[in-house]
Amino acid sequence: MNRSTDARYLRSSRYEVLLVARFRCDGCSDYLNFGRVRSTLARLTLDPPEAPTPSRTSRHSPPALGFLLQQSECLENRARSSHHQKPRLASSYIRPPVTRPPLEPTLRWRARCEEAMFLLATSLLGLSLTVGIVRASDGQVPLNKHAAACPDYASYASYAHRPLSTGPLALPFQRPDPRCRTFHSGEIERVIKEVTSRMTDPDLARLFENAFPSTTDTTIKFHTKGQDTGFMRTGGSRSARDEGAWSGPQSFIITGDIIAEWLRDSTNQLRPYQALANKDAAIFDLILGAINTQSEYVIESPYCNAFQPPPISDLPITSNGQDDVVHPAYEPNAVFECKYELDSLAHFLALANDFYEHTASTKFLNDRWHLAVETLLEVLEQQSQSSFDPENGRYRRNEYSFQRWTDAGTETLNLQGIGNPLSSGTGLVRSAFRPSDDATILGFLIPANAMMSVELGRASKVCKAAGKSSLAETLQKWSERLRAGVMEHGVVKHKRYGDVFAYEVDGYGSSILMDDANYPSLLALPVMGFCDAKDAIYQNTRKMILDKLGNPYYLAGKEFKGIGGPHIGLRNAWPMSLLIQAQTSDDDGEIKECLDLVLKSSNLGLVHESVDVNYVRQYTRSWFAWANGVFAVTIMDLAKRKPHLIFEKGAGPYEV
């Protein structure tokens, strides 16, 4: 096997590196030539890494050059790193040769063939791939200005990094190097120190240390304070609907290993920091920017769930690899995926509602936000229509349809993309897809309707306080209508558990009794504020969905148990469901069991999307910021509500 390639020549104001990576594997003759690093690199002074780093690793965990400047021996061993990445060589990652300046003597490293493959792959990835770069449009130097030399975090998070926690699980330190982080806040660092210093379990402390800043460390792909008018596009035809578009602060929050923003995910990713917005101007602007960006997305395509980078970011768009037929049509340069999920719109409201609750600021109440809310109300009106006209019985085609060429039934809608019929007069609003991105079976999704009811009510209070009485009244009426619909049509009699909330209904009397791990869920009804955790119907529902005999997607195995869903399959449960279970419980034993299960399933120091209930080391998604955000919220909830479960003896409640 012979491979030879040139990586790009990387320049910056502080260093310049030429990396010529050459890999050859001929029997026992293995070598890796990484050489020819310019002498200027040897004089580079780097800031010391934040966390201690280990010495070179064994052949079982081969070293990598995720951050070349920390690791090169040309730096007189000033910094070392053990960024482990999956071997990945692809022509798409290889840059063409470039004109090179005079070269210095070659540095050769000898390695076993398998180690050499890791080294070559990760060095090329480290130089040619980037983590999210914060665009510093306001004359600021971006924190992660070395991003071109940073590892791809999806690969980085797939391997353990030292130092390990001192507990029995020995959880790794998974935060990226400070120079590779996508956002920085002193308040976030303060909370990490204050919370972890009180904890008795070093493994729990390490997981919180990694999870709490996961969103800001890795997923702020773009952020601007909106003061750079050079961003605004001029010329061309613009309608009144476009007036003021993309003005003010903007923030593009990716979900993790997919370079796109989900309305639902980004709202939940930012939730751990909402309480800090009135203490840190940077977080205030970040969340305000996220509200503004979501407003633009809702105005542009209110039926869609995931979006491309803002046009002002100059970031490349990403294809989801699907060939979908959707009505209303959308612009692929603006939309990543267009599955209509009612909870996505509820999350748009929740982001602003949470921001107002913690800051009392109304800076987001601009013309664009109001236009987005009006657009949202149009969707509610359209999707509250029944499949047949109640007066003459004629079929009326729904405004939204979705068809995908797929062999998975959960990825498309039946009846030519419309879905199953829905009755009239329910007061409920249709959702074509669930928060898991799976298609609904019966279109009236109860958790989504419940969440929308809550967030409309909260938004009504915000608008009323801001003097928008007419809009406030409209929002409140919708909130009350949805709540009444949930209570009338969403509560069914179960022969074992009594009155329970159904997961989906159609208004004709049919119902789906189950729960899915994704938020909003039936388990999370008290978390979203729809009912009290002690409510009798909720308690019956909770017993049902946490029982294998009551919920077909409650899975229990040798190493893990919890709620899953059809999205991953019948072997994997989601740690997120255990975190919601802990948040909705007052039983110390139940809460401790939930935390222990999540801890033991997070052997890489981060919370995964799902894990195999019989073998937790089999997981999906090494980089999934939403789940880590839910873990952070859970710990902050317990720090305030039940500090004795996680803090040292005598420690009182902790609140930001």
C-alpha positions, -999 to +999 in steps of 0.1 A: +000+000+000+014+034-009-002+067-001+013+101-006-003+135-002+003+171+007-016+189+033-023+225+030+001+252+039-013+270+070-005+306+077-014+329+105-001+360+122+018+339+147+030+309+128+034+292+095+036+255+090+042+233+061+033+198+068+043+172+042+026+140+053+038+108+036+027+074+046+042+041+034+036+006+045+057-021+029+058-052+051+080-044+081+092-011+067+068+014+083+075+051+086+057+083+087+075+115+075+058+145+090+087+167+084+099+200+072+085+223+097+098+258+092+123+271+117+099+299+126+076+274+142+103+264+167+103+300+180+065+300+185+054+306+221+021+289+229-001+294+259-001+264+282-031+241+278-058+245+304-058+208+314-029+185+322-020+163+293-006+128+294+027+115+280+027+095+247+002+067+247+006+031+240-002+013+208-037+007+221-043+044+220-021+058+193-012+095+194-025+119+169-018+154+158-052+169+162-035+201+173-002+200+156+013+230+174+009+215+208+025+182+198+054+190+175+088+182+190+100+214+172+083+233+200+109+220+224+082+198+241+064+229+254+030+213+250+017+178+242-016+164+235-032+130+229-061+138+206-073+104+195-093+102+163-108+075+142-086+068+111-103+085+082-087+090+049-108+103+020-099+122-011-124+149-002-102+158+029-070+162+009-060+196-004-040+199-037-003+206-035+008+242-029+039+262-037+063+257-008+091+279+006+126+265+013+124+236+037+142+227+069+155+192+078+130+164+080+115+152+112+107+115+110+086+095+133+085+057+133+053+040+142+036+007+138+015+005+106-018+010+125-005+039+145+009+055+114-026+053+098-040+071+128-013+097+128-016+105+091-054+106+091-057+128+121-029+152+111-046+157+077-080+161+094-066+185+119-053+208+092-080+205+066-111+203+087-123+229+111-145+231+141-171+259+141-154+292+137-170+322+154-171+349+128-158+380+147-176+406+126-173+434+151-135+439+150-129+412+176-103+385+173-121+351+173-113+330+203-107+300+181-084+317+156-064+285+154-095+265+143-078+253+111-054+233+132-081+219+155-094+183+153-129+174+141-147+172+174-169+143+163-138+122+160-121+138+190-150+129+212-148+093+201-117+088+221-108+093+258-085+121+268-065+127+299-066+136+327-091+110+339-114+115+369-103+099+401-136+080+406-141+043+397-153+052+362-121+072+354-140+095+330-119+114+305-116+152+301-133+159+268-133+196+265-114+209+234-082+229+238-091+265+248-079+277+214-104+254+197-135+263+217-162+282+198-173+305+225-159+316+259-177+329+290-161+335+324-195+329+340-197+295+325-162+287+339-172+300+373-203+278+375-183+248+365-158+254+393-185+262+419-206+232+412-178+206+408-160+218+439-191+209+460-196+174+444-187+143+463-185+120+432-155+129+410-170+110+381-202+130+383-181+162+386-161+153+354-193+146+334-207+180+345-174+196+337-176+182+301-213+185+296-222+220+309-200+239+284-205+214+255-227+238+235-204+268+239-172+248+235-182+231+203-214+242+186-214+280+182-206+279+145-213+316+139-220+346+161-221+383+154-232+412+176-247+427+144-226+459+144-208+452+112-230+467+084-207+451+059-226+418+064-258+432+051-265+424+015-275+453-007-291+455-041-315+432-057-353+430-052-365+429-016-400+427-004-415+443+026-413+409+043-375+411+040-372+445+056-347+443+085-338+407+078-306+394+095-300+426+114-288+428+150-271+400+168-272+366+151-261+331+164-259+299+145-260+269+169-253+235+153-266+203+168-232+187+170-219+163+144-244+176+118-236+211+106-272+224+108-294+241+133-325+225+147-349+249+163-356+223+191-320+213+197-306+248+198-332+261+222-324+232+246-287+235+240-288+271+253-311+264+282-283+258+307-270+293+301-303+313+303-298+320+340-264+335+332-277+359+305-282+388+330-247+383+344-226+380+313-230+403+283-215+378+260-241+352+269-268+378+266-258+386+231-253+350+222-289+341+232-304+373+218-286+364+185-301+329+186-336+343+190-330+367+161-317+338+139-346+316+148-370+344+139-355+345+104-358+308+100-395+308+110-402+337+087-384+320+058-398+284+063-422+279+092-428+243+083-392+233+085-372+219+114-335+222+106-317+250+088-285+260+070-261+287+081-273+323+079-265+339+045-245+366+063-221+340+078-205+330+045-204+294+058-209+266+033-243+248+032-247+211+040-267+185+021-288+160+040-285+136+011-322+132+007-345+138-022-377+151-005-408+163-021-423+189+002-451+215+000-448+244+007-415+243-013-384+255+005-350+269-005-323+242+000-297+269+006-317+280+036-332+248+048-314+216+058-345+195+064-382+204+062-401+181+085-430+199+100-428+194+138-452+214+159-427+214+188-401+232+167-423+263+166-430+258+204-393+258+210-389+291+190-413+307+215-396+289+244-362+304+236-375+339+238-397+332+268-368+318+288-346+348+279-373+372+290-379+352+323-342+355+332-333+390+319-366+409+317-352+422+284-375+429+255-347+436+230-359+406+210-394+421+206-386+436+172-405+436+139-388+404+128-399+385+160-434+398+156-435+387+120-422+353+130-450+350+156-476+360+130-462+334+107-464+308+135-500+316+141-508+311+104-493+276+107-515+269+137-546+280+118-537+259+088-528+228+108-559+229+130-580+221+100-596+186+097-591+163+068-628+166+058-649+197+058-673+194+088-701+211+068-702+192+035-678+162+042-655+170+013-619+161+015-596+191+018-559+186+012-536+197+040-513+227+034-483+206+042-471+174+026-439+155+028-426+125+008-392+109+009-377+081-011-369+057+018-373+022+030-380+034+066-417+040+073-409+066+100-391+088+075-421+097+053-459+103+054-485+080+040-514+089+017-492+108-007-474+127+020-504+139+039-507+114+068-537+097+083-570+116+085-578+139+115-612+148+128-627+183+133-636+202+164-608+189+186-590+222+193-557+205+186-530+212+160-515+186+137-479+177+138-466+157+108-435+146+127-424+139+163-395+156+181-375+125+172-380+135+135-401+103+131-434+106+113-465+107+135-491+079+132-520+099+144-513+136+137-525+152+170-493+148+190-502+154+226-468+164+241-463+189+213-498+204+217-492+206+255-459+224+250-473+248+224-501+256+248-476+265+276-453+286+254-482+305+238-494+314+273-459+325+284-455+345+252-488+362+258-476+375+292-444+388+276-464+407+249-488+420+274-460+434+296-445+450+265-478+467+256-488+444+228-523+437+241-539+426+209-512+400+201-512+389+238-549+382+236-546+362+205-518+341+219-537+335+251-568+323+233-547+298+213-531+286+245-564+280+262-578+263+231-549+238+229-551+230+267-588+223+264-581+201+234-554+181+252-576+175+283-607+166+262-591+144+235-557+135+249-568+118+281-580+082+277-590+054+301-564+026+305-576-007+320-545-010+341-534+026+349-567+045+348-569+079+331-537+086+312-524+110+286-521+094+251-491+101+230-511+107+198-548+109+189-568+115+158-601+129+172-620+099+160-614+079+192-581+063+182-550+068+203-514+057+205-503+048+241-465+051+243-438+076+250-407+086+232-374+098+248-373+130+229-385+163+244-413+172+245-426+139+258-454+127+281-428+122+308-417+158+305-452+174+309-443+189+344-409+201+331-426+221+303-451+235+328-482+219+315-491+202+348-478+195+383-457+164+388-482+153+415-512+156+391-532+123+392-534+119+355-497+126+351-488+101+378-509+074+361-492+083+328-458+082+344-464+047+358-475+036+323-446+049+303-419+037+328-433+002+326-424-024+299-460-036+300-473+000+294-449+015+270-436-005+240-405+017+239-395+013+275-364-009+273-345-027+300-313-047+296-283-060+315-266-026+317-292+001+311-329+009+311-350+038+299-373+051+272-361+048+236-382+052+205-385+040+169-358+064+156-329+042+168-346+008+172-356-016+199-321-022+215-312+014+224-326+037+251-319+074+255-300+087+285-321+119+280-352+100+292-335+091+325-326+128+330-362+139+325-372+111+348-349+125+375-362+160+370-398+148+375-391+127+406-391+136+442-378+101+453-341+102+462-336+066+454-351+069+419-331+100+412-298+084+423-305+053+401-311+075+371-279+094+376-259+062+381-272+047+349-264+079+329-229+080+345-221+044+336-233+049+301-211+079+296-177+062+296-163+087+271-171+116+294-201+128+274-238+120+273-247+101+241-279+101+221-287+065+228-270+034+242-275-003+238-293-015+270-272-047+271-239-031+262-236+006+269-203+010+251-224+006+219-238+041+214-250+065+188-235+100+183-203+109+201-211+146+197-247+154+206-249+187+225-286+185+233-282+155+255-253+171+274-274+203+278-302+182+294-277+166+318-264+201+328-300+213+334-307+182+355-276+188+377-285+224+382-320+214+391-308+189+417-282+214+430-311+237+439-338+211+448-319+182+463-283+193+470-277+164+494-278+140+465-248+154+447-230+178+471-208+171+501-224+169+535-236+203+548-236+220+514-267+241+509-288+246+477-269+261+448-285+285+423-269+307+397 
